[in-house]
């Protein structure tokens, strides 16, 4: 391969990089007030797609409730809710997840990645979905991204043994693609129940999918990282720190400094518990 070709990346990789960086519009020759455009178009777009429109976003994020839909589509979701609620321990929840067949991702995945670390730890980290190595071993964050996560934890005096780790989606999407909204909805009851049973004092959302799970907004992680949010689920109110996914840091090492700052914020909060 020539030196010139080494610097060439595919359109797919470039679009993926833009998405993870929060870029959602191209530049034009004429200045455009996108804020006014978004304010006027969002209600129309949402109504066209049957999505509720909210004028303001609260910094406190509550557990989602299901809206009426086609019975054929809602049945697996309702089943997931009932199955997850029936679990009284994390072991029961893991068994319930292993027996749940309502999500097609399970059919293509080799393993279910439920958790790693120590349940009951004050800090819980939630990623997006398993990658290739995670799918093979059935453990979250064991590939190159996992090695980097171990180093990040060590930088604030922690290790996998004194934190609890899980994923928003427990099964690897084919080709490591981004999980669809439908897949996130199907898996939501299980991760929400997992948080409820683990009872962490602080949450870290690693990557856009995990951050969107807590915020309910479709923004790039760059826009919300480093800002404390609050996750509410039944009687729990847990502070959440969104930050970059380790896999993103492997592709964009320049963002490691910001991630380290986010973890220092978490360390300070842990020290004040």
C-alpha positions in Angstrom: 0.0 0.0 0.0 1.4 3.4 -0.9 1.9 6.2 1.6 -0.9 8.1 -0.1 -3.4 5.3 0.4 -2.6 4.9 4.1 -4.1 8.3 4.7 -7.3 7.6 2.9 -10.3 6.5 4.9 -13.7 5.2 3.7 -16.8 7.3 3.5 -18.4 5.0 6.1 -15.6 5.6 8.6 -15.7 9.3 8.0 -19.4 9.5 8.5 -19.1 7.4 11.7 -16.4 9.8 13.0 -18.6 12.8 12.3 -21.6 11.1 14.1 -19.5 10.3 17.2 -18.2 13.9 17.2 -21.7 15.4 17.2 -21.5 16.7 13.6 -25.0 16.8 12.2 -24.9 19.4 9.4 -22.6 20.4 6.5 -21.2 23.9 6.2 -22.7 26.3 3.7 -21.6 29.5 2.0 -24.4 31.5 3.7 -24.8 31.6 7.5 -27.9 29.7 8.7 -29.6 30.1 12.1 -30.0 26.3 12.8 -31.5 27.0 16.3 -34.5 28.8 14.8 -34.9 26.2 12.1 -34.8 23.4 14.6 -37.4 25.1 16.8 -39.8 25.5 14.0 -39.2 22.1 12.2 -38.9 19.8 15.2 -42.7 19.7 16.1 -43.5 19.0 12.4 -40.9 16.3 12.0 -41.9 14.6 15.3 -45.6 14.7 14.5 -44.8 13.2 11.0 -43.0 10.3 12.7 -45.5 9.9 15.6 -42.9 11.1 18.2 -44.1 13.3 21.1 -42.7 16.8 21.1 -41.2 18.4 24.2 -40.3 22.1 24.3 -37.8 21.7 27.1 -35.4 19.0 28.2 -35.2 18.5 31.9 -31.7 17.8 33.4 -33.4 15.0 35.4 -34.1 11.9 33.3 -36.8 9.5 34.5 -37.4 5.9 33.5 -39.3 5.7 30.2 -42.9 4.5 30.0 -44.3 2.7 26.9 -46.6 4.5 24.5 -49.4 2.7 22.7 -48.3 1.1 19.5 -49.1 -1.8 17.1 -49.9 -4.8 19.3 -47.5 -7.0 17.3 -44.7 -4.6 18.0 -45.4 -3.8 21.6 -45.9 -7.5 22.7 -42.2 -8.3 22.9 -41.5 -5.0 24.7 -44.3 -5.7 27.2 -43.0 -9.2 27.7 -39.5 -7.8 28.4 -40.9 -5.4 31.0 -42.8 -8.2 32.8 -39.8 -10.6 32.7 -37.4 -8.0 33.9 -39.7 -6.9 36.8 -40.1 -10.4 38.0 -36.4 -10.7 38.7 -35.6 -10.0 42.4 -31.9 -10.5 42.2 -29.2 -9.9 39.6 -28.7 -13.7 39.2 -32.5 -14.0 38.4 -32.2 -11.1 36.0 -29.3 -12.7 34.2 -31.3 -16.0 33.9 -34.3 -14.1 32.6 -32.2 -12.3 30.0 -30.7 -15.6 28.8 -34.2 -17.0 28.3 -35.6 -13.9 26.6 -35.9 -14.4 22.8 -37.7 -11.2 21.9 -34.7 -9.4 20.5 -33.3 -10.6 17.2 -29.7 -9.5 18.2 -29.6 -12.6 20.4 -29.9 -14.8 17.3 -26.7 -13.5 15.8 -24.7 -13.1 18.9 -22.4 -15.8 20.3 -22.9 -14.8 24.0 -24.9 -12.6 26.3 -22.7 -10.0 27.9 -24.4 -9.3 31.2 -21.9 -7.8 33.6 -18.4 -7.7 35.0 -16.9 -6.4 38.2 -18.6 -6.4 41.6 -22.3 -5.8 42.0 -23.1 -3.4 44.8 -20.1 -1.2 44.1 -20.8 2.5 44.4 -19.7 3.1 40.8 -21.4 1.5 37.8 -20.2 2.0 34.2 -22.6 1.3 31.3 -21.4 1.0 27.7 -23.2 0.7 24.4 -23.0 -2.9 23.1 -20.5 -5.7 23.0 -17.8 -5.8 20.3 -16.2 -8.9 18.7 -14.0 -9.8 21.7 -16.8 -9.2 24.2 -19.1 -11.4 22.1 -16.6 -14.2 22.1 -15.9 -14.1 25.9 -19.4 -13.0 27.1 -17.8 -10.2 29.2 -18.2 -6.4 28.7 -15.0 -4.5 27.8 -12.4 -7.2 27.3 -11.0 -6.1 23.9 -8.6 -3.2 23.3 -11.3 -0.8 24.5 -11.5 -2.8 27.7 -7.7 -2.6 28.2 -7.9 1.2 27.8 -10.9 1.3 30.3 -8.7 -0.6 32.8 -6.0 2.1 32.5 -8.5 4.9 32.9 -9.9 3.3 36.0 -6.4 2.8 37.4 -5.7 6.5 36.8 -8.2 7.4 39.5 -7.3 4.6 41.8 -10.0 2.0 40.8 -10.1 -1.3 39.0 -12.6 -3.7 37.6 -12.8 -5.4 40.9 -14.3 -2.4 42.7 -16.7 -1.2 40.0 -19.7 -2.8 38.3 -19.8 -2.8 34.4 -22.7 -3.5 32.1 -24.0 -2.6 28.6 -27.1 -0.9 27.4 -27.4 -3.8 24.8 -26.2 -7.2 26.0 -25.8 -8.7 22.5 -23.4 -7.7 19.8 -25.1 -6.0 16.8 -23.9 -7.6 13.5 -20.9 -5.8 12.1 -20.7 -3.7 15.3 -23.4 -1.4 13.9 -25.2 1.1 16.1 -28.2 -0.5 17.9 -31.6 0.5 16.4 -34.1 2.4 18.5 -36.3 -0.7 18.5 -33.4 -2.8 19.9 -32.7 -0.3 22.6 -36.4 -0.3 23.6 -36.4 -4.1 23.8 -33.3 -4.1 26.0 -34.2 -1.1 28.2 -36.3 -3.0 30.8 -33.4 -5.3 31.5 -30.7 -2.6 32.0 -33.1 -0.5 34.0 -33.8 -3.4 36.3 -30.1 -4.2 36.5 -29.4 -0.6 37.7 -32.2 -0.9 40.2 -30.9 -4.2 41.6 -27.2 -3.2 41.6 -28.1 0.2 43.4 -24.9 2.1 42.4 -24.3 5.5 43.9 -22.9 7.0 40.7 -23.3 6.0 37.0 -20.9 6.6 34.1 -22.5 6.5 30.6 -19.8 5.4 28.1 -20.6 6.6 24.5 -23.5 8.0 22.6 -25.9 5.1 22.9 -25.5 4.9 26.7 -25.8 8.7 27.0 -28.9 8.7 24.9 -30.4 6.0 27.1 -30.1 8.3 30.1 -31.0 11.6 28.4 -33.5 10.6 25.8 -32.0 13.1 23.3 -30.3 12.3 20.1 -27.2 14.5 20.6 -23.5 13.6 20.0 -21.6 12.7 23.1 -19.4 15.8 22.7 -22.3 18.0 23.5 -23.2 16.4 26.8 -20.0 14.8 28.1 -18.7 16.1 31.3 -22.1 17.4 32.5 -23.7 15.8 35.6 -27.2 14.5 34.9 -29.6 12.6 37.2 -31.2 9.3 36.4 -34.4 8.4 38.2 -35.9 4.9 38.4 -38.5 4.1 41.0 -37.0 5.2 44.3 -33.5 5.7 42.9 -32.0 9.1 42.0 -28.5 8.5 40.7 -26.0 11.1 39.3 -24.8 10.3 35.8 -21.6 11.4 34.1 -21.6 10.9 30.3 -18.2 10.6 28.7 -16.5 9.1 25.6 -16.5 5.4 24.9 -13.0 3.8 25.1 -13.4 2.5 21.5 -13.8 6.1 20.4 -10.7 7.2 22.3 -8.7 4.5 20.5 -9.7 6.2 17.2 -9.4 9.7 18.6 -6.6 9.8 21.2 -6.8 13.6 21.4 -10.0 13.3 23.5 -8.3 11.2 26.2 -7.6 14.4 28.2 -11.3 15.3 28.4 -12.2 11.8 29.4 -9.6 11.9 32.2 -11.1 15.1 33.4 -14.6 13.5 33.5 -13.3 10.6 35.5 -11.6 13.0 37.9 -15.0 14.6 38.5 -16.4 11.1 39.2 -13.5 10.4 41.6 -14.2 13.7 43.5 -17.9 12.7 43.8 -17.0 9.2 45.0 -14.8 10.7 47.7 -17.7 12.9 48.9 -20.2 10.1 49.2 
